[in-house]
Amino acid sequence: MPAAPGVGDTYRPEDLFPLVDETDSVKRVGLQVRVPAGRFASAIQVLETSRLPDSTDETKWYAAGVGVIKGKAHGETFALVASTIRPR
């Protein structure tokens, strides 16, 4: 992930096609996201896509210094419930 992600940035955290393939695009920045673990400021929203067959797009929210705090894909969602890292 870029150190200072901006809307429209793309990166490839998994790039060994056809074994693994993932392209991430930053959709929104500077978000406040509330999950059971707390409220995180300056979060970003990322869309993950893949060229692999049977893959589905996934939206994830990341908080600086924490990582993924929330996610949504076809028919499922998840959220960070607890963390030893304090929300910023």
C-alpha positions in Angstrom: 0.0 0.0 0.0 1.3 3.5 -0.7 2.5 5.5 2.3 0.2 8.4 1.4 -2.7 6.9 -0.6 -4.8 9.2 -2.8 -8.0 8.7 -4.7 -7.3 6.9 -7.9 -4.1 5.3 -6.8 -3.8 1.6 -7.7 -1.4 -1.0 -6.5 -1.0 -4.8 -6.8 -0.4 -6.5 -3.4 -0.8 -10.0 -5.0 0.7 -10.2 -8.4 1.6 -13.7 -9.5 -1.1 -14.5 -12.1 -2.6 -17.1 -12.5 -1.9 -18.2 -8.9 -2.8 -15.0 -7.1 -4.0 -11.7 -8.5 -5.3 -8.6 -6.9 -5.5 -5.0 -7.9 -6.4 -2.4 -5.3 -7.8 1.0 -6.2 -8.2 3.8 -3.6 -11.8 5.1 -3.9 -12.0 7.5 -0.9 -9.7 9.0 1.7 -10.1 10.9 4.9 -13.0 8.9 6.1 -14.2 8.3 9.7 -15.2 4.7 10.1 -17.0 3.3 13.1 -16.6 -0.5 13.9 -17.1 -2.4 17.2 -13.4 -1.8 18.0 -13.9 2.0 17.9 -14.0 5.0 15.5 -11.1 5.4 13.2 -10.3 8.8 11.5 -8.4 9.3 8.3 -9.4 5.8 7.0 -9.4 4.9 3.3 -11.8 2.9 1.2 -10.3 0.5 -1.3 -11.8 -1.6 -4.1 -10.1 -5.0 -4.6 -10.5 -6.7 -7.9 -9.0 -9.8 -9.5 -8.6 -11.4 -13.0 -8.9 -14.9 -11.5 -12.0 -16.9 -12.4 -14.8 -17.0 -9.8 -13.3 -14.0 -7.9 -15.6 -11.3 -6.6 -14.8 -7.6 -6.0 -14.4 -6.6 -2.4 -14.5 -3.2 -0.7 -12.2 -2.7 2.3 -11.6 0.1 4.7 -8.1 0.6 6.2 -6.9 2.7 9.1 -3.4 3.9 9.4 -1.3 1.9 11.8 -4.0 -0.8 12.1 -4.8 -2.2 8.7 -8.1 -3.6 7.5 -10.9 -2.5 9.9 -14.0 -3.3 7.7 -14.8 -5.2 4.6 -17.7 -6.0 2.3 -18.0 -8.5 -0.5 -20.9 -10.4 -2.3 -23.1 -11.7 0.5 -20.7 -11.1 3.4 -19.3 -8.4 5.7 -16.7 -8.2 8.5 -15.6 -5.6 11.0 -12.8 -5.3 13.5 -14.2 -6.2 16.9 -11.2 -5.5 19.1 -7.7 -4.2 18.9 -4.8 -3.4 21.2 -4.1 -0.4 18.9 -6.0 2.7 19.8 -8.2 4.4 17.2 -6.8 7.7 15.9 
